[in-house]
Amino acid sequence: MWQQVYDPFGNAVISTLVAAIPVVVLLAGIGLFSLKAHVAALLGLAAALIIAIFGQGMPAEKAGMTALYGAAFGLLPIGWIILNIIFLYQLTLEKGYFKVLQDSIAGITDDRRLQLLLIAFCFGAFFEGAGGFGTPVAVTGAILIGLGFSPLAASGLSLIANTAPVAYGALGTPVIALAAVTGLPLLDLSAMIGRQLPFFSVLVPFWLIVAFAGFRGMIQIFPAILIAGVSFAIPQFVVSNYHGPWLVDVIASVVSIACLAMFLKVWRPREIWTSAEGAAPTAGGAGAHVFDKHSSGDVLRAWLPWLILSVIVVCWGIPQVKAFLDSLALVKFPVAHVDQLIQRVPPVVPAAKAEAAVFSLNWLSATGSGILVSAIIAGFVMGFSPLGMLRVYGRTLYLVRYSLLTISAMLALGFVTRYSGVDATLGLAFSQTGVFYPFFGVLLGWLGVALTGSDTSSNVLFGSLQKITAEQLGLSPTLMAASNSSGGVMGKMIDAQSIVVASTATRWYGHEGDILRYVFFHSIALAVLMGLLVMAQAYVPPFTEMVIQAPAAAVTP
């Protein structure tokens, strides 16, 4: 048994600075030195292993096995999702149906700003709720690039849009994990997050369009943005507070898609922006109706692969379906030298606790497998032969080879920082901020997602620390645990995993540094705004009336 050490140098400042080295190496490699993502990831992983072994005192065999565990997790489920969503995209591209899909979206609106709103925000939220784990960025990035958006715009804007839905992604998985590690009631956490994120569900669509078209371009379509945001925020609040975390994104996104589509049937902006660069408006009337270019059968066939994908991904995410599929094919591998042999210790957890490390080979129930089934069904519908699909799959595998390597290295880095205690060293630095902790607690959640690429993982890492620190400072543990998840969603756009997914989906691999620089300010600014909201909920009436207090039984003595 090895116990984590959170101040290995006997000086909190030095320990914190050393703990930050792997993250600095990774982000500087991508953002400052424009290294290829897989090179930067491997350098970051090397730095993490060195710090874990020689800084934190982690036994070398434990560090090595932890890295292998993370790399395997990077391939399944994350890499498996990317591979199969790009496969589906390649199938539709080869048959020409993606062009029909593009024209059909233009039939709803030929204004690029409204297309962006509909696809990146509304459709992206649906795929986040149904699948999570990179699915929305992969899908929306591929669609936007097919519509003619530049690779930078398609990548960066997909990442910005994929914020407000993240806390309830994959049928509420992050909230469920947060409840498990904190012992706080699931429905209380769901409700508290649902009293934070709706403000941003209204704000983010405006932010998204300003990032693309500027303030003037946003004002011109103000009514449509308001419809999209409010029609998402209201169901998000209602479902999260009165039902639970499971269907929040799915219901809110469907309502938002329906409301925006109906609104666009009766309203159009004075100027139609046809530039996919977001630079210049083009005055003009409505574009050609989609059925003037394509038959209704072609339009149906163009949308059918994505409808099939939507239905199957939702079904794949239902807990009962997952349990059934796991009963057919689930193999668990306890990670040698790691499983139950590494202890987290106070103050990160209330009492010393051995960390589990079990790799679940759930190849059948994984979201990527549902996407693969969708792609195969869609391939037959589009007229592919089995040999033809196999040929396209081989090309897709070659296309994403570096992306899979990068994601494996990224997750290996994240797992090493987690099991070595490096993440907790960074987290404890935030917990020393006293009265300002509600603000910095949000940034802790942001850091957790930026490190791990997952709101679920951030909640597992820092949820208990948030609860303990809140109790010590006399704050609501429910508020601070929820803020870890709500703050984390703003880190989703800069985590290296999501950036690689975006660059792969838009066929812009090697430009991850450009994407990171594009989204970094937006991530920081939105995280700061979330921090200010949580500060208000902690101290400023009437915001304090929104806070849910944990029942006595859930509060650690």
C-alpha positions as CSV (number, residue, x, y, z in Angstrom):
1,M,0.0,0.0,0.0
2,W,1.3,3.5,-0.9
3,Q,-0.2,6.6,0.5
4,Q,-0.3,9.8,-1.5
5,V,1.7,12.8,-0.3
6,Y,0.4,16.2,-1.0
7,D,3.3,18.3,0.2
8,P,6.3,16.2,-0.8
9,F,8.8,19.2,-0.5
10,G,7.6,20.4,2.8
11,N,6.6,23.7,1.3
12,A,3.2,24.1,-0.2
13,V,4.2,26.7,-2.7
14,I,7.1,24.6,-4.1
15,S,5.0,21.4,-4.1
16,T,2.2,23.2,-6.0
17,L,4.6,24.7,-8.6
18,V,6.2,21.3,-9.2
19,A,2.8,19.6,-9.5
20,A,1.9,22.1,-12.2
21,I,4.8,21.1,-14.4
22,P,3.1,18.4,-16.5
23,V,0.1,20.6,-17.3
24,V,2.5,23.5,-18.2
25,V,4.5,21.2,-20.5
26,L,1.4,19.9,-22.2
27,L,-0.3,23.3,-22.7
28,A,2.9,25.2,-23.6
29,G,3.8,22.5,-26.1
30,I,0.5,22.8,-27.9
31,G,-0.3,26.5,-27.4
32,L,3.2,28.2,-27.4
33,F,5.6,26.0,-29.3
34,S,3.0,24.6,-31.8
35,L,4.2,21.0,-31.3
36,K,2.1,18.2,-32.8
37,A,-0.5,17.2,-30.3
38,H,0.8,13.7,-29.9
39,V,4.3,15.0,-29.3
40,A,3.1,17.5,-26.7
41,A,1.0,14.8,-25.0
42,L,3.9,12.4,-24.8
43,L,6.2,15.1,-23.4
44,G,3.5,16.0,-20.8
45,L,3.2,12.3,-19.9
46,A,6.9,12.0,-19.5
47,A,6.9,15.0,-17.2
48,A,4.0,13.6,-15.2
49,L,5.8,10.3,-14.7
50,I,9.0,12.0,-13.6
51,I,7.1,14.2,-11.1
52,A,5.1,11.3,-9.8
53,I,8.1,9.1,-9.2
54,F,10.8,11.5,-8.1
55,G,8.6,14.3,-6.7
56,Q,5.6,12.6,-5.1
57,G,7.5,9.4,-4.3
58,M,5.2,7.1,-6.2
59,P,6.7,3.6,-6.8
60,A,7.8,3.3,-10.5
61,E,5.7,0.2,-11.1
62,K,2.6,1.9,-9.9
63,A,3.2,5.0,-12.0
64,G,3.8,2.8,-15.1
65,M,0.7,0.7,-14.7
66,T,-1.3,3.8,-14.0
67,A,-0.1,5.3,-17.3
68,L,-1.1,2.1,-19.1
69,Y,-4.5,2.2,-17.4
70,G,-5.1,5.7,-18.6
71,A,-3.9,4.9,-22.2
72,A,-6.4,2.0,-22.3
73,F,-9.2,4.3,-21.1
74,G,-8.2,6.7,-23.8
75,L,-8.8,4.1,-26.5
76,L,-12.0,2.8,-24.9
77,P,-14.3,4.7,-24.6
78,I,-12.9,8.0,-25.9
79,G,-11.0,6.9,-29.0
80,W,-13.6,4.4,-29.9
81,I,-16.2,7.2,-30.1
82,I,-14.0,9.3,-32.4
83,L,-13.1,6.5,-34.7
84,N,-16.7,5.4,-35.3
85,I,-18.2,8.9,-35.6
86,I,-15.6,9.8,-38.2
87,F,-16.4,6.5,-39.9
88,L,-20.1,7.4,-40.1
89,Y,-19.2,10.9,-41.5
90,Q,-16.9,9.3,-44.1
91,L,-19.7,7.0,-45.3
92,T,-22.1,9.9,-45.8
93,L,-19.4,11.9,-47.5
94,E,-18.5,9.2,-50.0
95,K,-22.1,8.7,-51.0
96,G,-22.7,12.4,-51.4
97,Y,-25.4,12.5,-48.7
98,F,-23.5,15.0,-46.6
99,K,-23.9,17.6,-49.4
100,V,-27.6,16.9,-49.3
101,L,-27.6,17.3,-45.5
102,Q,-25.8,20.6,-46.0
103,D,-28.4,21.8,-48.5
104,S,-31.3,20.7,-46.2
105,I,-29.9,22.7,-43.3
106,A,-29.6,25.7,-45.6
107,G,-33.3,25.0,-46.4
108,I,-34.1,25.7,-42.8
109,T,-31.9,28.8,-42.9
110,D,-29.1,29.9,-45.2
111,D,-27.7,32.3,-42.6
112,R,-24.5,30.9,-41.2
113,R,-25.1,32.3,-37.8
114,L,-28.4,30.5,-37.4
115,Q,-26.9,27.3,-38.8
116,L,-24.2,27.6,-36.2
117,L,-26.8,28.1,-33.5
118,L,-28.9,25.2,-34.6
119,I,-26.0,22.7,-35.0
120,A,-23.3,23.6,-32.5
121,F,-25.6,24.6,-29.6
122,C,-28.9,22.7,-30.1
123,F,-27.8,19.5,-31.8
124,G,-24.5,19.5,-29.8
125,A,-26.5,19.6,-26.6
126,F,-28.5,16.6,-27.7
127,F,-25.5,14.5,-28.4
128,E,-23.9,15.6,-25.2
129,G,-26.9,14.5,-23.3
130,A,-27.2,11.2,-25.1
131,G,-23.5,10.2,-25.4
132,G,-21.1,12.7,-23.9
133,F,-17.3,11.8,-23.9
134,G,-16.5,13.8,-27.1
135,T,-19.5,12.8,-29.1
136,P,-21.0,16.3,-29.6
137,V,-17.8,18.0,-30.7
138,A,-17.1,15.1,-33.1
139,V,-20.5,15.3,-34.6
140,T,-21.0,19.1,-34.8
141,G,-17.4,19.7,-35.9
142,A,-17.9,17.3,-38.8
143,I,-21.2,18.8,-39.8
144,L,-19.9,22.4,-39.6
145,I,-16.8,21.6,-41.7
146,G,-19.1,20.0,-44.3
147,L,-21.2,23.1,-44.4
148,G,-18.2,25.1,-45.4
149,F,-17.1,26.6,-42.0
150,S,-13.3,27.0,-41.7
151,P,-11.5,24.3,-39.7
152,L,-10.7,26.9,-37.0
153,A,-14.3,28.1,-36.7
154,A,-15.8,24.6,-36.9
155,S,-13.4,23.4,-34.2
156,G,-13.4,26.4,-31.8
157,L,-17.1,27.2,-32.0
158,S,-18.1,23.6,-31.5
159,L,-16.0,23.6,-28.3
160,I,-17.5,26.9,-27.1
161,A,-21.0,25.6,-27.7
162,N,-20.3,22.4,-25.8
163,T,-20.3,24.0,-22.3
164,A,-23.7,24.5,-20.7
165,P,-24.9,20.9,-21.4
166,V,-21.8,19.1,-20.1
167,A,-22.7,18.7,-16.4
168,Y,-25.7,16.6,-17.4
169,G,-23.9,14.8,-20.2
170,A,-24.2,11.0,-21.0
171,L,-27.6,10.9,-19.2
172,G,-26.4,12.6,-16.1
173,T,-23.2,10.6,-15.5
174,P,-21.2,13.6,-14.0
175,V,-23.9,14.3,-11.4
176,I,-24.3,10.7,-10.5
177,A,-20.5,10.3,-10.0
178,L,-20.5,13.5,-7.9
179,A,-23.2,12.1,-5.6
180,A,-21.3,8.9,-5.2
181,V,-18.0,10.5,-4.1
182,T,-19.6,13.1,-1.8
183,G,-22.4,11.2,-0.2
184,L,-24.7,14.2,-0.9
185,P,-28.2,13.5,-2.2
186,L,-28.3,13.0,-6.0
187,L,-31.4,15.1,-6.5
188,D,-30.1,18.0,-4.4
189,L,-26.9,18.1,-6.5
190,S,-28.9,17.9,-9.7
191,A,-31.2,20.7,-8.5
192,M,-28.3,22.9,-7.4
193,I,-26.4,22.6,-10.7
194,G,-29.8,23.3,-12.3
195,R,-29.8,26.7,-10.4
196,Q,-26.4,27.7,-11.8
197,L,-26.2,26.5,-15.4
198,P,-29.5,27.9,-16.8
199,F,-28.0,31.4,-16.6
200,F,-25.2,30.3,-18.9
201,S,-27.6,28.3,-21.1
202,V,-29.0,31.7,-22.1
203,L,-25.6,33.4,-22.2
204,V,-23.6,30.9,-24.2
205,P,-25.6,31.1,-27.4
206,F,-25.1,34.9,-27.5
207,W,-21.4,34.4,-26.6
208,L,-21.1,31.8,-29.5
209,I,-22.5,34.1,-32.1
210,V,-20.4,37.1,-30.9
211,A,-17.3,34.9,-31.2
212,F,-18.3,34.1,-34.8
213,A,-20.0,37.2,-36.2
214,G,-19.2,40.0,-33.7
215,F,-21.6,42.1,-31.7
216,R,-23.4,43.6,-34.6
217,G,-23.9,40.2,-36.2
218,M,-25.3,38.9,-33.0
219,I,-27.8,41.8,-32.5
220,Q,-29.2,41.1,-36.0
221,I,-30.4,37.7,-34.9
222,F,-31.0,38.5,-31.2
223,P,-34.6,37.0,-31.2
224,A,-33.5,33.7,-32.6
225,I,-30.6,33.4,-30.1
226,L,-33.0,34.3,-27.2
227,I,-35.4,31.6,-28.3
228,A,-32.7,29.0,-28.5
229,G,-31.2,29.9,-25.1
230,V,-34.4,30.4,-23.1
231,S,-36.1,27.3,-24.6
232,F,-33.1,25.3,-23.4
233,A,-32.6,26.9,-20.0
234,I,-36.2,26.6,-18.8
235,P,-36.4,22.8,-19.4
236,Q,-32.9,22.4,-18.0
237,F,-34.0,24.1,-14.7
238,V,-37.4,22.2,-14.5
239,V,-36.1,18.7,-15.3
240,S,-33.0,19.0,-13.1
241,N,-35.0,20.3,-10.1
242,Y,-38.1,18.2,-10.4
243,H,-37.0,15.0,-12.1
244,G,-33.3,14.4,-11.8
245,P,-30.1,14.5,-13.9
246,W,-30.8,11.7,-16.3
247,L,-32.8,13.4,-19.1
248,V,-32.0,17.0,-18.6
249,D,-29.9,17.6,-21.8
250,V,-32.0,15.3,-24.0
251,I,-35.3,17.0,-23.1
252,A,-33.9,20.6,-23.1
253,S,-32.2,20.1,-26.5
254,V,-35.2,18.6,-28.2
255,V,-37.3,21.6,-26.9
256,S,-34.7,24.0,-28.1
257,I,-34.4,22.5,-31.5
258,A,-38.2,22.4,-32.0
259,C,-38.6,26.0,-30.8
260,L,-35.8,27.4,-32.9
261,A,-36.9,25.5,-36.1
262,M,-40.5,26.7,-35.7
263,F,-39.4,30.2,-35.1
264,L,-37.2,30.2,-38.2
265,K,-40.2,29.3,-40.3
266,V,-41.9,32.6,-39.5
267,W,-38.9,34.9,-39.0
268,R,-35.7,35.7,-40.8
269,P,-33.0,38.4,-40.3
270,R,-32.8,41.4,-42.6
271,E,-29.3,40.5,-43.7
272,I,-28.4,36.9,-44.6
273,W,-24.8,36.0,-43.6
274,T,-23.6,33.5,-46.2
275,S,-19.9,33.8,-45.3
276,A,-18.7,30.8,-43.3
277,E,-15.8,32.8,-42.1
278,G,-18.0,35.1,-40.0
279,A,-16.6,38.1,-41.6
280,A,-19.1,39.6,-44.0
281,P,-22.9,39.8,-44.3
282,T,-24.6,39.3,-47.6
283,A,-27.9,41.0,-48.1
284,G,-30.4,38.9,-49.9
285,G,-33.6,36.8,-49.8
286,A,-34.1,33.2,-49.0
287,G,-31.9,30.6,-50.7
288,A,-33.2,27.9,-52.9
289,H,-35.5,25.5,-51.2
290,V,-33.9,22.1,-50.6
291,F,-36.5,20.3,-52.6
292,D,-35.6,22.4,-55.6
293,K,-32.2,20.7,-55.6
294,H,-32.9,17.3,-54.2
295,S,-35.8,14.8,-54.1
296,S,-37.6,14.3,-50.8
297,G,-36.2,10.7,-50.8
298,D,-32.6,12.0,-51.0
299,V,-33.2,14.5,-48.2
300,L,-34.7,11.7,-46.0
301,R,-31.7,9.4,-46.8
302,A,-29.3,12.2,-46.0
303,W,-30.8,12.7,-42.6
304,L,-31.5,9.0,-41.9
305,P,-27.9,8.2,-40.7
306,W,-28.0,10.9,-38.1
307,L,-31.5,10.0,-37.0
308,I,-30.4,6.4,-36.7
309,L,-27.4,7.6,-34.7
310,S,-29.6,9.7,-32.4
311,V,-32.0,6.9,-31.6
312,I,-29.3,4.3,-31.0
313,V,-27.1,6.5,-28.9
314,V,-30.0,7.4,-26.7
315,C,-31.0,3.8,-26.3
316,W,-27.4,2.8,-25.7
317,G,-27.2,5.2,-22.8
318,I,-30.3,3.9,-21.0
319,P,-29.0,2.3,-17.7
320,Q,-31.1,-0.8,-18.2
321,V,-29.8,-1.3,-21.8
322,K,-26.2,-0.8,-20.6
323,A,-26.7,-3.3,-17.8
324,F,-28.1,-5.9,-20.3
325,L,-25.2,-5.3,-22.8
326,D,-22.7,-5.6,-20.0
327,S,-24.3,-8.9,-18.9
328,L,-23.4,-10.2,-22.4
329,A,-19.9,-8.9,-22.7
330,L,-18.1,-7.2,-19.9
331,V,-14.7,-8.1,-18.7
332,K,-13.0,-6.3,-15.8
333,F,-9.3,-6.2,-15.2
334,P,-8.0,-5.0,-11.8
335,V,-4.9,-3.0,-12.6
336,A,-1.8,-4.7,-11.1
337,H,0.1,-2.7,-8.5
338,V,-2.6,0.0,-8.5
339,D,-6.1,-1.4,-7.6
340,Q,-6.7,-0.9,-3.9
341,L,-3.0,-0.3,-3.4
342,I,-2.9,3.5,-3.4
343,Q,-4.6,5.5,-0.7
344,R,-6.0,9.0,-0.8
345,V,-5.6,10.6,2.7
346,P,-7.0,13.6,4.5
347,P,-7.7,16.4,3.9
348,V,-8.6,15.3,0.4
349,V,-11.0,12.6,1.8
350,P,-12.5,12.4,5.3
351,A,-10.5,9.2,6.1
352,A,-7.8,7.3,4.3
353,K,-9.4,5.5,1.3
354,A,-7.9,2.9,-1.1
355,E,-8.4,3.9,-4.8
356,A,-10.0,1.4,-7.1
357,A,-8.3,0.9,-10.5
358,V,-10.3,-1.6,-12.6
359,F,-10.4,-1.4,-16.4
360,S,-13.8,-2.3,-17.7
361,L,-13.6,-3.8,-21.2
362,N,-17.2,-2.9,-21.9
363,W,-16.8,-3.0,-25.7
364,L,-20.5,-3.8,-26.3
365,S,-22.1,-1.2,-24.0
366,A,-19.6,1.6,-24.9
367,T,-21.1,4.6,-26.6
368,G,-18.7,4.1,-29.5
369,S,-20.1,0.6,-30.1
370,G,-23.6,2.2,-30.4
371,I,-22.2,4.6,-32.9
372,L,-20.6,1.8,-34.9
373,V,-23.9,-0.1,-35.0
374,S,-25.5,3.1,-36.2
375,A,-22.9,3.5,-38.9
376,I,-23.2,0.0,-40.1
377,I,-27.0,0.2,-40.3
378,A,-26.7,3.6,-42.1
379,G,-24.1,2.1,-44.5
380,F,-26.5,-0.6,-45.6
381,V,-29.3,2.0,-46.0
382,M,-27.0,4.1,-48.2
383,G,-26.2,1.2,-50.4
384,F,-22.7,0.2,-49.1
385,S,-21.6,-3.4,-49.4
386,P,-19.8,-5.0,-46.4
387,L,-16.5,-4.9,-48.3
388,G,-17.1,-1.2,-49.2
389,M,-17.7,-0.3,-45.5
390,L,-14.6,-2.2,-44.5
391,R,-12.6,-0.3,-47.0
392,V,-13.9,3.0,-45.6
393,Y,-13.3,1.9,-42.1
394,G,-9.7,1.2,-42.9
395,R,-9.2,4.6,-44.4
396,T,-10.8,6.1,-41.3
397,L,-8.5,4.2,-39.0
398,Y,-5.5,5.6,-40.9
399,L,-7.0,9.1,-40.8
400,V,-7.4,9.2,-37.0
401,R,-4.2,7.2,-36.1
402,Y,-2.4,10.2,-34.5
403,S,-5.5,11.3,-32.8
404,L,-5.9,7.9,-31.1
405,L,-2.2,8.1,-30.0
406,T,-2.7,11.6,-28.6
407,I,-5.8,10.8,-26.7
408,S,-4.2,7.7,-25.1
409,A,-1.2,9.8,-24.0
410,M,-3.5,12.6,-22.7
411,L,-5.5,10.1,-20.6
412,A,-2.4,8.4,-19.4
413,L,-1.1,11.8,-18.2
414,G,-4.4,12.5,-16.5
415,F,-4.5,9.1,-14.7
416,V,-0.9,9.6,-13.5
417,T,-1.6,13.0,-12.0
418,R,-4.7,11.5,-10.3
419,Y,-3.2,8.4,-8.8
420,S,0.1,10.1,-7.8
421,G,-1.8,12.9,-5.9
422,V,-0.5,15.7,-8.1
423,D,-4.1,16.7,-8.8
424,A,-4.8,16.9,-5.1
425,T,-1.7,19.0,-4.5
426,L,-3.1,21.6,-7.0
427,G,-6.6,21.3,-5.5
428,L,-5.4,22.0,-2.0
429,A,-3.8,25.2,-3.2
430,F,-7.2,26.4,-4.2
431,S,-8.7,25.4,-0.9
432,Q,-6.5,27.9,1.0
433,T,-8.3,30.9,-0.4
434,G,-10.7,31.4,2.6
435,V,-13.6,33.7,2.0
436,F,-12.9,33.7,-1.7
437,Y,-13.2,29.9,-1.9
438,P,-16.6,29.9,-3.7
439,F,-14.9,31.7,-6.6
440,F,-11.7,29.5,-6.5
441,G,-13.7,26.4,-6.0
442,V,-15.3,27.0,-9.4
443,L,-11.8,27.3,-10.9
444,L,-10.9,24.1,-9.2
445,G,-13.6,22.3,-11.1
446,W,-12.4,24.1,-14.3
447,L,-8.9,22.9,-13.6
448,G,-10.1,19.3,-13.0
449,V,-11.8,19.1,-16.4
450,A,-8.9,20.9,-18.2
451,L,-6.6,18.2,-16.7
452,T,-8.8,15.1,-17.2
453,G,-11.0,16.0,-20.2
454,S,-14.1,14.9,-18.3
455,D,-16.6,16.6,-15.9
456,T,-17.2,13.2,-14.4
457,S,-13.5,12.7,-13.7
458,S,-13.2,16.2,-12.2
459,N,-16.1,15.4,-9.9
460,V,-14.5,12.2,-8.8
461,L,-11.2,13.9,-8.2
462,F,-12.3,17.0,-6.4
463,G,-15.9,16.5,-5.3
464,S,-14.9,15.2,-1.8
465,L,-12.4,18.0,-1.4
466,Q,-15.0,20.6,-2.3
467,K,-17.4,19.1,0.3
468,I,-14.7,19.0,3.1
469,T,-13.5,22.5,2.4
470,A,-17.1,23.9,2.3
471,E,-17.8,22.4,5.7
472,Q,-14.6,23.8,7.2
473,L,-15.5,27.3,5.9
474,G,-19.2,27.2,6.9
475,L,-20.5,27.0,3.3
476,S,-23.1,24.7,1.8
477,P,-21.4,21.5,0.7
478,T,-24.1,21.1,-1.9
479,L,-23.3,24.5,-3.3
480,M,-19.6,23.8,-3.6
481,A,-19.9,20.3,-4.8
482,A,-22.3,21.5,-7.5
483,S,-20.0,24.4,-8.4
484,N,-17.2,21.8,-9.1
485,S,-19.4,20.4,-11.9
486,S,-20.7,23.7,-13.1
487,G,-17.3,25.3,-13.2
488,G,-15.9,22.2,-14.8
489,V,-18.0,22.7,-17.9
490,M,-16.1,25.8,-18.8
491,G,-12.9,23.8,-18.8
492,K,-14.3,21.4,-21.4
493,M,-13.4,23.6,-24.3
494,I,-9.6,23.7,-23.4
495,D,-9.0,20.2,-22.4
496,A,-6.5,18.6,-24.7
497,Q,-8.7,15.6,-25.4
498,S,-11.6,17.8,-26.7
499,I,-9.2,19.8,-28.8
500,V,-7.9,16.7,-30.4
501,V,-11.4,15.4,-31.0
502,A,-12.3,18.8,-32.7
503,S,-9.1,18.8,-34.8
504,T,-9.8,15.2,-36.0
505,A,-13.5,15.8,-36.8
506,T,-12.6,18.9,-38.9
507,R,-9.5,17.2,-40.5
508,W,-7.3,19.8,-39.1
509,Y,-4.9,17.6,-37.1
510,G,-1.6,19.4,-36.3
511,H,-3.3,22.7,-35.6
512,E,-4.3,22.0,-32.0
513,G,-2.3,25.1,-30.8
514,D,-4.4,27.3,-33.0
515,I,-7.6,25.9,-31.6
516,L,-6.4,26.2,-28.0
517,R,-5.5,29.9,-28.5
518,Y,-8.8,30.5,-30.1
519,V,-10.9,29.1,-27.2
520,F,-8.6,29.9,-24.2
521,F,-10.0,33.4,-23.4
522,H,-13.6,32.2,-23.8
523,S,-12.9,29.4,-21.3
524,I,-11.3,31.6,-18.7
525,A,-13.9,34.4,-19.1
526,L,-16.9,32.0,-18.7
527,A,-15.2,30.3,-15.7
528,V,-14.7,33.7,-14.0
529,L,-18.4,34.6,-14.6
530,M,-19.4,31.2,-13.1
531,G,-17.2,31.9,-10.1
532,L,-18.9,35.3,-9.6
533,L,-22.3,33.7,-9.7
534,V,-21.3,31.1,-7.1
535,M,-19.8,33.8,-4.9
536,A,-23.2,35.6,-5.1
537,Q,-25.0,32.4,-4.2
538,A,-22.7,31.9,-1.2
539,Y,-23.0,35.5,0.2
540,V,-25.3,37.8,-1.6
541,P,-29.2,37.8,-1.2
542,P,-31.4,37.0,-3.0
543,F,-29.0,34.6,-4.7
544,T,-28.4,32.9,-1.3
545,E,-32.0,31.8,-1.3
546,M,-31.2,29.5,-4.3
547,V,-28.8,27.4,-2.3
548,I,-29.7,23.9,-1.2
549,Q,-28.4,23.0,2.3
550,A,-27.2,19.5,2.8
551,P,-29.3,17.4,5.3
552,A,-27.5,16.8,8.5
553,A,-27.1,13.1,7.8
554,A,-25.0,13.9,4.7
555,V,-22.6,16.3,6.4
556,T,-19.4,14.8,7.7
557,P,-19.1,15.4,11.5
